[in-house]
């Protein structure tokens, strides 16, 4: 049985715990989902993140933050890691990390960029690239809780090959009543796609999002420029800034 999420979504006193890889699967040629077993894990909410620390034999340490990709499930923690150029931690986790190997994990972190099954407002999720990871945790949490809250996801990716969770998203649109997904391709669109690749626009958010008079909660995650642009669009369309929650990352990502 899944352990209850941390009370009120707040992080407990943060301590490093040892996690061991129990399952891994490729999402794209450069991204990998990791399922860790972390003894003593206190539980977490969809949208929170963790710190992962590696320690070399000579004592050198490197740590990075990664969003949790799935809702709480006992002592299991699921991450999806995108390998970034010259990334010490991401390269190891994507290319070298093997079943049974340890890493240190600290968290969960964050109490604002979270979705709780008790929330009743419609939800708009807008993802740029690997920013889909915490939003996918929310989609999975909705299904696990049997929630009927309507969700809409707008997902921007460079190409279809760069899209995380592609098969699962197709399946969930078919099976999860109340979930709608729209895509924006920025470098290469599928052959049958109507129109050339482009960046996300006001028309995308206006067409595939919720009207502001429904007072949806909006979650936007991705690179800094993407997040700022989408947040500005939402405000310009009349959404309450207090209902726009953002999480962003820079070139070294997390």
C-alpha positions in Angstrom: 0.0 0.0 0.0 1.3 3.5 -0.9 2.5 5.5 2.0 0.5 8.7 2.7 2.0 11.9 1.2 3.8 14.3 3.5 1.3 16.3 5.5 0.2 19.5 3.8 2.8 18.8 1.1 5.6 20.3 3.1 9.0 18.8 3.1 10.1 17.0 6.3 13.5 17.7 7.8 15.7 16.9 4.8 18.2 14.1 5.2 20.2 12.1 2.7 18.9 8.5 2.2 20.4 5.7 0.2 18.3 4.7 -2.9 19.0 1.7 -5.1 17.9 1.3 -8.6 15.2 -1.4 -9.0 13.9 -0.6 -12.5 14.9 1.5 -15.5 13.4 2.2 -18.9 14.4 4.4 -21.8 12.1 7.3 -22.6 14.1 8.8 -25.5 17.6 8.3 -26.9 18.9 10.7 -24.2 16.4 10.3 -21.3 15.8 7.4 -18.9 13.3 6.8 -16.2 14.7 5.4 -12.9 12.7 3.7 -10.2 14.6 3.7 -6.9 13.9 1.9 -3.6 14.6 4.4 -0.8 14.5 3.0 2.7 12.6 5.3 5.1 11.2 7.4 2.3 8.5 9.7 3.9 6.2 10.0 0.9 5.7 12.9 -1.5 3.2 14.8 -3.6 3.0 15.1 -7.3 5.1 18.1 -8.4 7.8 17.9 -5.7 11.4 17.2 -6.5 14.5 15.6 -4.9 18.2 16.2 -4.7 20.4 13.3 -6.0 24.0 13.1 -4.9 26.9 11.0 -6.3 30.1 10.4 -4.4 33.3 9.3 -6.2 35.9 6.9 -4.7 38.2 9.9 -4.0 35.4 11.7 -2.1 34.4 14.1 -4.8 30.6 14.8 -4.7 28.2 16.2 -7.2 24.4 16.7 -6.8 21.5 17.8 -8.9 17.8 18.3 -8.4 15.3 16.2 -10.3 11.5 16.3 -10.4 9.6 13.3 -9.2 7.9 11.6 -12.2 5.2 9.6 -10.3 3.0 10.0 -7.2 4.1 8.5 -3.9 4.3 4.7 -3.8 5.6 3.4 -0.5 9.4 3.6 -0.5 9.7 3.9 -4.3 10.8 7.1 -6.0 10.6 7.5 -9.8 12.7 10.0 -11.7 13.1 10.7 -15.4 16.5 12.1 -16.2 17.5 13.9 -19.4 21.2 13.7 -20.2 22.6 17.2 -20.7 25.9 18.1 -22.4 28.8 17.8 -20.0 26.4 16.8 -17.2 28.3 14.9 -14.5 25.3 13.5 -12.7 22.8 13.1 -15.7 25.4 11.3 -17.8 26.0 8.8 -15.0 22.3 8.2 -14.3 21.4 7.8 -18.0 24.4 5.9 -19.3 26.1 4.1 -16.4 23.7 3.6 -13.4 22.7 -0.1 -13.1 20.2 -2.1 -11.1 21.3 -2.4 -7.5 23.7 0.5 -7.6 23.2 3.1 -4.8 22.7 6.9 -5.0 21.9 9.3 -2.2 18.5 11.0 -2.3 17.3 14.0 -0.3 13.7 15.2 -0.2 10.9 15.6 -1.0 11.4 19.3 -1.7 8.7 21.9 -2.5 5.2 22.6 -1.4 3.9 25.2 -3.9 4.3 23.5 -7.3 2.1 20.5 -6.3 -1.3 19.1 -7.1 -3.4 17.3 -4.5 -6.2 14.9 -5.3 -8.5 17.0 -3.0 -8.1 20.0 -5.3 -11.3 20.5 -7.4 -10.4 23.3 -9.8 -9.8 22.4 -13.5 -6.1 22.0 -14.2 -4.0 23.3 -17.1 -0.5 21.8 -17.5 2.0 23.4 -20.0 5.3 21.5 -20.5 8.4 22.5 -22.3 10.7 19.6 -23.1 11.7 17.7 -19.9 9.4 20.0 -18.0 6.7 17.4 -18.6 8.2 15.3 -15.7 6.4 16.8 -12.7 3.3 17.4 -14.8 3.2 13.7 -15.6 3.4 12.9 -11.9 0.2 15.0 -11.6 -1.5 13.1 -14.4 -0.6 9.8 -12.8 -1.7 11.0 -9.4 -5.1 12.0 -10.8 -5.6 8.5 -12.2 -4.4 6.8 -9.1 -6.8 8.8 -6.9 -9.7 8.2 -9.2 -10.1 12.0 -9.5 -12.7 13.4 -12.0 -11.0 16.8 -12.1 -10.6 17.8 -15.8 -7.0 18.1 -16.9 -5.6 19.6 -20.1 -1.9 19.3 -21.1 -0.2 21.3 -23.7 3.2 19.7 -24.4 6.0 21.4 -26.4 8.8 19.2 -27.7 11.5 19.5 -30.3 10.5 16.4 -32.2 8.3 13.4 -31.7 11.5 11.4 -30.8 12.2 13.9 -27.9 8.7 13.5 -26.3 8.8 11.8 -22.9 6.0 9.2 -22.1 4.7 9.2 -25.7 3.0 5.8 -25.6 1.6 6.4 -22.1 0.1 9.7 -23.0 -1.7 8.2 -26.0 -3.0 5.5 -23.7 -4.1 7.9 -21.0 -6.0 10.1 -23.5 -7.9 7.1 -24.6 -8.5 5.6 -21.1 -8.5 8.5 -18.6 -11.8 10.4 -18.9 -11.3 14.1 -18.6 -7.7 14.2 -19.8 -6.9 16.1 -23.0 -3.5 16.5 -24.6 -2.3 18.8 -27.3 1.2 19.0 -28.8 3.5 21.7 -30.2 6.6 20.7 -32.2 9.4 23.2 -32.3 11.9 21.6 -34.7 10.3 18.7 -36.5 6.6 17.8 -36.7 5.2 14.3 -37.5 4.6 13.9 -41.3 0.8 14.1 -40.9 1.0 17.3 -38.7 -0.9 20.3 -40.0 1.6 23.1 -40.3 5.3 23.6 -39.8 7.3 23.4 -36.5 7.0 26.5 -34.3 7.1 27.7 -30.8 4.1 27.7 -28.5 1.8 30.7 -29.2 -1.1 32.6 -27.7 -3.4 30.6 -30.0 -2.2 27.3 -28.6 -2.8 28.3 -25.0 -6.1 30.0 -25.9 -7.4 27.0 -27.9 -6.1 24.1 -25.8 -6.2 25.6 -22.3 -9.1 26.6 -20.1 -10.9 29.9 -20.3 -10.0 32.1 -17.3 -13.5 32.4 -16.0 -13.3 28.7 -15.0 -10.5 29.7 -12.6 -8.2 26.8 -13.5 -5.0 26.1 -11.7 -2.2 26.4 -14.2 1.2 24.6 -13.9 4.0 25.6 -16.3 7.3 23.8 -16.3 10.3 24.0 -18.6 13.3 26.2 -19.5 13.3 29.7 -18.1 12.4 31.4 -21.4 9.6 29.0 -22.1 8.1 29.4 -18.6 8.2 33.2 -18.7 6.6 33.3 -22.2 3.8 31.0 -21.2 3.1 32.8 -17.9 2.9 36.1 -19.8 0.4 34.6 -22.2 -1.7 33.2 -19.5 -1.8 36.6 -17.7 -2.6 38.4 -21.0 -5.5 36.0 -21.6 -7.0 37.0 -18.3 -5.8 34.2 -15.9 -5.3 35.1 -12.3 -1.6 35.3 -11.6 -2.1 33.8 -8.2 -3.4 30.6 -9.9 -0.3 30.3 -12.2 2.4 28.1 -10.7 5.7 27.8 -12.4 8.9 25.8 -12.2 11.8 26.4 -14.4 15.3 25.2 -15.0 18.5 26.5 -16.7 21.0 24.9 -19.1 22.2 22.4 -16.4 18.6 21.5 -15.8 16.9 19.5 -13.1 
